Structures are given as C-alpha cells and as structure tokens.
Amino acid sequence: KAEIDTRLRRPDLWERHEGARVRSPSGARHDED
C-alpha cells in the first residue's frame, strides 16, 4: 500500500522510481529518450 500511496501523492517521484526500476543496467531502454 505504501507504493500506491506514493504514486498517488507524489507521481513525479513514483515515475522516477519506476523508470529506474524498469530500465535495465545495460541501458536497453532508449524509447524514453
């Protein structure tokens, strides 16, 4: 529930956290650039 709370209250921080978690260490994701 804490993650959902953060997503609702601080969408900017949540999106930044999600991006860091989804993006692989090899930097395979370039679609957001």
Secondary structure, DSSP 8 states (H G I E B T S, - for coil): -HHHHHHHH-HHHHHHHHHHHHS-TT----TT-
